[in-house]
Structures are given as C-alpha cells and as structure tokens.
C-alpha cells in the first residue's frame, strides 16, 4: 500500500507535467529555466529522475535526499549575443533527520544594446544592458514513514532582474518527488517556478511555470539513459533524451536531444572527467547561424570517497557498542529453538543502526547473524556495506567476494566490487 501511494504521488506530478492546460500570459525571468551542471546539460537536460548531484537544486531537489556528502559546484555558461551566466551551489546532509540542504546562486549578464527612441529609431548613441540574479534554498528528505524508496524536496527562491533603469523582483518555489524502484531505475517529477510576478513599470509578468516528469535508467553501471517530458506555461510540450557512456574510469561521453533549442538542431554533446572527488564537465550546444553555446562546470565532493583504497578508517569498537550488541542478541529476547527469528532480529537491528549511522554497532550485529548462519547473504551484504561506509575497503571487498561464493550473479555484490576495486 505504501509503495502504491508513493508511485501515485510521482504519477500525479508527471501527469501534471504532461497534460497541464494553457493560460494566456507573458513570462519573466526566463533565465531560471536555462539549466545547471555540465553532466545534466550534456544529456540535454533530461535529469529530473537523477540522484546525488549538487546541481539537482535546479532540476529536482528531491534527488538530493540520499546525497550523504558536502558538495560544491560552479558552472560558467556562455550563450549567443554576449549573454553569460554563472551558477554556484553548495550543500550538505542533515544527519539527524536524514535530509539534505543546499543553497544556489545564479548571475546573468546581457550584452550591451543600442538605446533607441521614437525620434532616434537607429540609436541615440547611448547603450544599456541588463542583469539577472537569483538565490535559492533547497531541502530534501527521504520519507521512510510513507515509503523508504520515496524522496521529496522543495526549493524557495528570490529572483531579481534589471534592464536599463528598471528592475523587478519576486519569490518563487519548486516542489519535486522521486521514486527509486530499483538501483537501476527511478521516476522523478518536479513543478518549478510557482509563485509571484515580476513587475518592472506597470505590467507584471508571471514566472515561467514549468512542470517536468521523467525516468532514469542505469545499465551495468556503464550507461545512463534518461528521458524527460516537460511543459512550460503557454508553450508546447517539450521532451529531452540523454545518454551517458562510461566505458573507462574517470571519463564519460554524453549526448542528448531536446526540442527546446529552436535556433539549433536540438543536439548537445558533452565530456566529463572524474578524478577522486573532482568532477569536470564540458558541454557544446550549436545554435545554428548564431555562435554555439559552451558550458563548463566543476564540482567537488568533500570527504574521503569509498573507492579510495589508500585511505582507511578502521572501525572503532568501544565497550558501549559491544554491550549494546550483546543486549540485542540476548537469548531472552528470542525463542531459543527458533534460530531464524534470532537471525532476522539481528539483521533488522543492524539495519536500523545503519540508518542512524552507527556502523560499528551494525558490524557486530551482522557478524553475529553470520555466526548463526554463515550462508546468510543479506547479513553479509549489510556487513560489507557497513565496512565500506567506515572506509575498511579490504574487509568490505572480502565480504562481497564471500557473497559471490554463495551467489555468483548477485547484482549488489558485483556492482560494489567494481567500485571498490578501482
């Protein structure tokens, strides 16, 4: 029932994105729809169902819910007609309630334009320019009380635009959801730019309300394929498809197509380099007779990463942890003639310890479950996961290999070993 309820939430958002009705009106602050992040833009903006990327503050804040590291990113974006844009984001996890919070800033500048009047239609000799600014705050959270595979997120933003001697400002918000069906497939939806109007002189323009739904597929941890369908108020329904190919470590090739770029052919091409905690991405997007658009982004994830084998953090097992584990496994809490009940309780207690970040405690519990049943794959997978989270890579690898001895096609173990053995 919880899973059905969660899927219904996502489908309602997707349905809104695909079948929203038009209302007549003009839109301001179009710069907030331009996208962010070289990886996302290299896949033509098909990114609403992706997780764990700091640039999701733009695409779908719900995707940040499972991001467990502090991260920062910066993007430089050039467009035809001397238009440029910068995007900066930083965020980190709130461990107490399993949520993530992030802030983003974006700045835009327009090239100089000749000032004209009724009496001087070809120019007065003066020029003017314009600028954009937006700041946003996002929060995302897992919703274990509804469904542990459902993530929800929201963003509130302040927007300011200046053109010549005039300026307009307003507030807006985004609401997003993401459902993770498996490790390799997820659905996402986001409603962005809900809010006020930009008023420069007398006329007030609505924000570009956008509704987006899509899916993300991962194939053997080498290919990512995404597709989005989205509707911007008073415009046609658009779609985007994108693919990322990563045949070798540290390097990714990306391409995609969308129906938004009317000036070009809609295709984009991108490259990505990943080294340790650094990600550097480049995107090329042709604009037909105009100059091509170039996007460059760099982001950094703070802290040790799991596949850095040279750096270990050995589990610190205190007497308090040992006592807690002994209490959890006391025979009085189980029926002595029911070994399976005891094993399941140890695994459940260990799983709750993992959710609370108590990895040393969890390791002892899973180890005790394995002592009772050395062929228990679930206990061995969670033991390996807990060891990896603490940085003890060699022991984690050994446990994943033990899983493969019991089940040589176990997808979780195969995927984890690919990461840990880099």
VMD Tcl script that draws the C-alpha trace (Angstrom):
set ca {
  {0.00 0.00 0.00}
  {2.81 2.45 0.85}
  {4.58 1.70 -2.41}
  {1.34 2.23 -4.35}
  {0.76 5.55 -2.56}
  {4.31 6.69 -3.35}
  {4.01 5.81 -7.02}
  {0.68 7.65 -7.21}
  {2.37 10.82 -5.90}
  {5.01 10.67 -8.63}
  {2.49 9.83 -11.35}
  {0.27 12.76 -10.34}
  {3.24 15.11 -10.74}
  {4.18 13.52 -14.08}
  {0.57 13.71 -15.26}
  {0.54 17.41 -14.40}
  {3.77 17.88 -16.34}
  {2.42 16.22 -19.47}
  {-1.18 17.40 -19.56}
  {-1.09 20.87 -17.99}
  {-3.54 23.34 -19.55}
  {-2.52 26.65 -21.05}
  {-3.32 30.04 -19.62}
  {-2.71 33.21 -21.58}
  {0.02 35.48 -20.24}
  {3.64 36.53 -20.60}
  {6.60 35.26 -18.63}
  {9.56 36.94 -16.99}
  {12.87 35.70 -15.57}
  {13.39 33.17 -18.34}
  {16.99 32.75 -17.18}
  {15.86 30.49 -14.34}
  {14.88 27.80 -16.88}
  {18.31 27.56 -18.55}
  {19.55 24.59 -16.52}
  {22.64 23.89 -14.42}
  {25.51 21.41 -14.32}
  {27.62 20.08 -17.18}
  {26.54 16.48 -16.65}
  {22.83 17.36 -16.81}
  {23.16 19.72 -19.78}
  {25.39 17.22 -21.60}
  {22.35 14.92 -21.58}
  {20.14 17.71 -22.98}
  {18.56 18.47 -19.61}
  {16.96 15.04 -19.14}
  {17.73 14.97 -15.43}
  {14.59 15.08 -13.28}
  {14.88 11.44 -12.12}
  {18.59 11.51 -11.19}
  {20.00 11.39 -7.64}
  {23.07 12.64 -5.77}
  {24.27 15.66 -7.76}
  {24.58 19.13 -6.23}
  {23.10 20.68 -9.42}
  {19.78 18.98 -8.66}
  {18.90 22.15 -6.77}
  {17.80 23.27 -10.24}
  {16.35 20.08 -11.77}
  {14.62 18.35 -8.86}
  {15.51 18.96 -5.19}
  {14.11 15.54 -4.24}
  {17.16 13.93 -5.87}
  {19.35 15.36 -3.11}
  {17.67 13.35 -0.33}
  {20.17 10.46 -0.39}
  {23.26 12.58 -1.04}
  {25.42 11.96 2.05}
  {28.34 14.33 1.36}
  {29.02 18.04 1.46}
  {29.42 19.22 -2.14}
  {30.00 22.43 -4.05}
  {29.70 23.19 -7.76}
  {30.30 26.08 -10.17}
  {29.21 26.49 -13.80}
  {30.08 29.08 -16.44}
  {27.59 29.30 -19.30}
  {28.01 31.39 -22.47}
  {25.20 31.99 -24.96}
  {24.94 33.87 -28.28}
  {24.59 37.69 -28.25}
  {27.18 38.14 -25.50}
  {24.95 36.59 -22.85}
  {26.75 34.88 -19.97}
  {25.63 33.17 -16.81}
  {27.24 31.76 -13.67}
  {25.73 29.20 -11.32}
  {27.07 28.33 -7.86}
  {25.69 25.72 -5.47}
  {26.75 24.23 -2.13}
  {25.01 21.78 0.15}
  {25.38 19.14 2.84}
  {23.45 16.44 4.72}
  {21.49 16.99 7.91}
  {22.28 13.67 9.58}
  {19.86 13.97 12.47}
  {16.79 13.73 10.26}
  {18.27 12.14 7.12}
  {17.73 15.24 4.99}
  {19.85 17.41 2.72}
  {20.00 21.19 2.49}
  {21.55 23.24 -0.32}
  {21.85 26.83 -1.47}
  {22.35 28.12 -5.02}
  {23.22 31.47 -6.58}
  {22.98 32.39 -10.23}
  {24.02 35.54 -12.05}
  {23.32 36.54 -15.65}
  {24.58 39.40 -17.81}
  {23.38 40.62 -21.19}
  {25.46 42.27 -23.87}
  {25.07 45.99 -24.49}
  {22.21 47.11 -26.71}
  {21.78 50.45 -28.50}
  {19.21 52.73 -26.92}
  {16.54 53.91 -29.35}
  {13.67 56.40 -29.11}
  {10.79 57.44 -31.30}
  {12.86 60.33 -32.65}
  {16.05 58.26 -32.95}
  {14.99 54.79 -34.17}
  {18.57 53.93 -35.18}
  {20.06 54.79 -31.81}
  {20.79 57.75 -29.61}
  {24.47 56.97 -29.24}
  {23.83 55.54 -25.79}
  {23.58 51.89 -24.82}
  {22.12 49.84 -22.00}
  {22.48 46.33 -20.61}
  {20.73 44.04 -18.16}
  {21.42 41.53 -15.43}
  {19.76 38.65 -13.62}
  {20.16 37.36 -10.08}
  {18.56 34.53 -8.15}
  {19.27 32.87 -4.82}
  {17.56 29.70 -3.67}
  {17.41 27.38 -0.67}
  {16.50 23.71 -1.12}
  {15.73 20.91 1.31}
  {15.15 17.23 0.52}
  {14.31 14.23 2.65}
  {13.66 10.52 2.49}
  {10.13 9.63 3.57}
  {10.52 6.36 5.45}
  {7.17 6.96 7.17}
  {5.49 6.66 3.74}
  {7.90 4.55 1.69}
  {11.67 4.19 2.05}
  {12.07 4.49 -1.75}
  {10.28 7.83 -1.98}
  {12.15 11.15 -1.79}
  {10.57 14.60 -1.62}
  {12.12 18.04 -1.95}
  {11.28 21.73 -2.11}
  {13.04 24.96 -3.06}
  {12.28 28.59 -2.27}
  {13.93 31.27 -4.40}
  {14.32 35.03 -4.66}
  {14.58 36.44 -8.21}
  {15.70 39.87 -9.38}
  {16.06 41.26 -12.91}
  {17.41 44.64 -14.04}
  {17.06 46.16 -17.51}
  {18.29 49.69 -18.13}
  {16.95 51.76 -15.20}
  {14.18 49.35 -14.32}
  {14.12 46.35 -12.01}
  {11.69 43.70 -10.88}
  {11.83 41.17 -8.09}
  {9.69 38.35 -6.74}
  {9.73 34.99 -4.94}
  {9.06 31.50 -6.28}
  {9.25 27.88 -5.22}
  {9.76 24.37 -6.61}
  {8.27 21.07 -5.42}
  {9.68 17.70 -6.50}
  {9.42 13.98 -5.92}
  {11.47 10.93 -6.89}
  {10.75 7.23 -6.52}
  {13.55 4.67 -6.67}
  {12.08 1.39 -7.94}
  {15.45 -0.40 -8.10}
  {19.11 0.58 -8.00}
  {18.88 0.95 -11.79}
  {15.51 2.62 -12.39}
  {13.74 5.66 -10.98}
  {10.93 8.08 -11.82}
  {11.00 11.77 -10.97}
  {8.77 14.83 -11.28}
  {9.16 18.50 -10.46}
  {6.98 21.61 -10.57}
  {9.20 24.70 -10.70}
  {8.76 28.46 -10.52}
  {5.48 28.51 -8.66}
  {4.98 31.99 -7.32}
  {4.70 35.69 -7.89}
  {5.12 38.08 -10.81}
  {7.94 40.33 -11.95}
  {6.79 43.93 -12.25}
  {9.06 46.46 -13.95}
  {6.86 49.53 -14.60}
  {3.16 48.75 -14.68}
  {2.87 45.35 -16.33}
  {3.65 42.28 -14.22}
  {4.95 39.09 -15.87}
  {4.45 35.62 -14.47}
  {7.38 33.36 -13.71}
  {7.91 30.60 -16.31}
  {5.96 27.87 -14.52}
  {7.40 24.55 -15.63}
  {6.19 21.01 -14.98}
  {8.54 18.14 -15.68}
  {8.40 14.35 -15.39}
  {10.87 11.69 -16.44}
  {12.74 8.45 -15.91}
  {16.34 7.41 -15.40}
  {17.90 4.05 -16.27}
  {21.32 2.68 -15.34}
  {22.73 -0.21 -17.36}
  {25.58 -2.23 -15.80}
  {26.98 0.92 -14.20}
  {28.36 1.91 -17.61}
  {25.43 3.56 -19.37}
  {22.94 6.07 -18.02}
  {19.88 6.77 -20.16}
  {17.38 9.47 -19.18}
  {14.21 10.85 -20.73}
  {12.10 13.83 -19.62}
  {8.84 15.38 -20.80}
  {8.09 18.93 -19.68}
  {5.67 21.76 -20.18}
  {6.37 25.46 -19.76}
  {3.23 27.52 -19.30}
  {1.78 28.92 -22.54}
  {4.23 26.89 -24.62}
  {4.17 23.47 -26.28}
  {5.06 20.24 -24.51}
  {8.79 19.53 -24.96}
  {10.90 16.47 -24.36}
  {14.55 15.65 -23.77}
  {16.51 12.43 -24.02}
  {20.09 11.97 -22.95}
  {22.73 9.28 -22.59}
  {25.99 8.98 -20.71}
  {28.56 6.36 -21.70}
  {31.37 5.50 -19.27}
  {33.44 2.67 -20.70}
  {36.58 3.58 -18.78}
  {37.10 5.00 -15.30}
  {37.44 8.75 -14.90}
  {35.99 9.61 -18.33}
  {32.43 9.93 -19.67}
  {30.97 10.84 -23.06}
  {27.48 12.36 -23.18}
  {24.99 13.34 -25.81}
  {21.32 14.21 -25.99}
  {18.49 15.86 -27.86}
  {15.73 18.24 -26.82}
  {13.00 20.19 -28.56}
  {13.70 23.48 -26.78}
  {16.54 24.87 -28.90}
  {14.69 26.24 -31.94}
  {17.77 28.11 -33.18}
  {19.87 24.95 -33.40}
  {19.16 21.33 -34.22}
  {18.49 20.34 -30.60}
  {21.54 18.10 -30.21}
  {24.13 18.57 -27.48}
  {27.48 16.91 -26.83}
  {29.43 16.69 -23.60}
  {32.52 15.26 -21.95}
  {33.17 14.55 -18.28}
  {36.29 13.80 -16.25}
  {36.07 12.37 -12.75}
  {39.15 12.06 -10.56}
  {38.79 11.22 -6.88}
  {36.40 13.86 -5.54}
  {36.55 16.20 -8.56}
  {34.11 16.30 -11.49}
  {34.84 18.49 -14.53}
  {32.31 18.68 -17.36}
  {32.07 20.44 -20.72}
  {29.02 20.86 -23.00}
  {28.80 22.05 -26.60}
  {25.41 23.13 -27.98}
  {25.10 24.51 -31.54}
  {22.74 27.41 -32.20}
  {22.51 27.33 -35.99}
  {23.55 30.65 -37.54}
  {24.43 32.04 -34.11}
  {27.53 31.31 -32.08}
  {27.47 27.97 -30.28}
  {26.84 27.78 -26.55}
  {29.57 26.47 -24.26}
  {29.08 25.29 -20.68}
  {31.83 24.34 -18.26}
  {31.18 23.12 -14.73}
  {33.38 21.93 -11.88}
  {32.18 20.36 -8.66}
  {33.87 18.85 -5.63}
  {32.60 16.33 -3.10}
  {34.20 16.79 0.33}
  {35.49 13.90 2.43}
  {37.01 10.51 1.65}
  {35.33 8.51 -1.07}
  {34.69 4.81 -0.75}
  {36.84 3.75 -3.69}
  {39.96 5.50 -2.40}
  {41.71 2.33 -1.22}
  {44.79 4.06 0.17}
  {42.85 5.74 2.99}
  {41.37 3.60 5.76}
  {39.28 4.39 8.78}
  {39.40 1.31 10.98}
  {36.20 0.60 12.94}
  {36.43 1.86 16.50}
  {34.64 -0.66 18.71}
  {34.05 0.62 22.22}
  {32.78 -1.32 25.24}
  {29.46 0.55 24.96}
  {28.99 -0.71 21.40}
  {29.81 -4.27 22.42}
  {27.32 -4.14 25.31}
  {24.56 -2.81 23.04}
  {25.18 -5.67 20.61}
  {25.13 -8.25 23.40}
  {21.81 -6.93 24.66}
  {20.35 -7.04 21.16}
  {21.36 -10.69 20.82}
  {20.44 -11.93 24.30}
  {18.68 -15.31 24.20}
  {15.89 -13.95 26.39}
  {14.75 -11.76 23.53}
  {14.24 -14.75 21.23}
  {12.90 -18.24 21.26}
  {15.97 -20.44 21.68}
  {14.56 -23.06 19.33}
  {13.90 -20.50 16.65}
  {17.27 -19.63 15.15}
  {15.73 -17.92 12.12}
  {13.85 -15.45 14.33}
  {17.07 -14.57 16.11}
  {18.94 -14.02 12.84}
  {16.19 -11.82 11.40}
  {16.08 -9.72 14.56}
  {19.85 -9.21 14.46}
  {19.66 -8.12 10.80}
  {16.73 -5.77 11.50}
  {18.52 -4.19 14.47}
  {21.66 -3.86 12.38}
  {19.72 -2.22 9.54}
  {18.28 0.37 11.95}
  {21.82 1.02 13.22}
  {22.97 1.63 9.63}
  {20.14 4.13 9.08}
  {21.31 6.01 12.19}
  {24.95 5.97 11.05}
  {26.02 3.58 13.86}
  {28.20 1.45 11.60}
  {30.49 -0.16 14.25}
  {27.41 -1.32 16.16}
  {25.86 -2.62 12.94}
  {29.02 -4.55 12.05}
  {28.87 -6.51 15.31}
  {25.19 -7.35 14.80}
  {25.64 -8.54 11.22}
  {28.70 -10.55 12.25}
  {26.66 -12.29 14.96}
  {23.95 -13.11 12.40}
  {26.60 -14.66 10.14}
  {27.95 -16.74 13.03}
  {24.46 -18.24 13.34}
  {24.11 -18.74 9.58}
  {27.27 -18.36 7.51}
  {25.23 -18.65 4.28}
  {23.00 -15.68 5.03}
  {23.52 -13.38 2.01}
  {21.53 -10.48 3.45}
  {23.69 -10.30 6.58}
  {26.89 -10.49 4.52}
  {25.78 -7.73 2.13}
  {24.93 -5.39 5.01}
  {28.20 -6.25 6.78}
  {30.16 -5.41 3.62}
  {28.21 -2.17 3.17}
  {28.88 -1.09 6.77}
  {32.59 -1.85 6.43}
  {32.76 0.20 3.24}
  {30.99 3.14 4.90}
  {33.66 3.13 7.61}
  {36.42 3.05 4.99}
  {37.65 -0.50 5.66}
  {37.77 -1.31 1.96}
  {39.73 -4.56 2.08}
  {37.36 -6.23 4.54}
  {34.39 -4.94 2.56}
  {35.82 -6.47 -0.63}
  {36.36 -9.79 1.14}
  {32.75 -9.88 2.34}
  {31.37 -9.04 -1.10}
  {33.51 -11.85 -2.51}
  {32.04 -14.18 0.13}
  {28.59 -13.21 -1.15}
  {29.61 -14.17 -4.71}
  {30.74 -17.57 -3.44}
  {27.14 -18.10 -2.34}
  {25.52 -16.35 -5.32}
  {27.89 -15.66 -8.21}
  {25.33 -13.47 -10.00}
  {24.44 -11.25 -7.03}
  {23.99 -7.79 -8.61}
  {24.68 -5.80 -5.42}
  {27.99 -7.54 -4.78}
  {29.11 -7.32 -8.43}
  {28.38 -3.60 -8.62}
  {30.04 -2.84 -5.27}
  {33.20 -4.73 -6.20}
  {33.51 -2.76 -9.45}
  {33.56 0.44 -7.41}
  {35.78 -0.76 -4.56}
  {38.41 -2.36 -6.81}
  {39.07 0.75 -8.93}
}
mol new
graphics top color blue
foreach p $ca { graphics top sphere $p radius 0.5 }
foreach p [lrange $ca 0 end-1] q [lrange $ca 1 end] { graphics top cylinder $p $q radius 0.2 }
display resetview
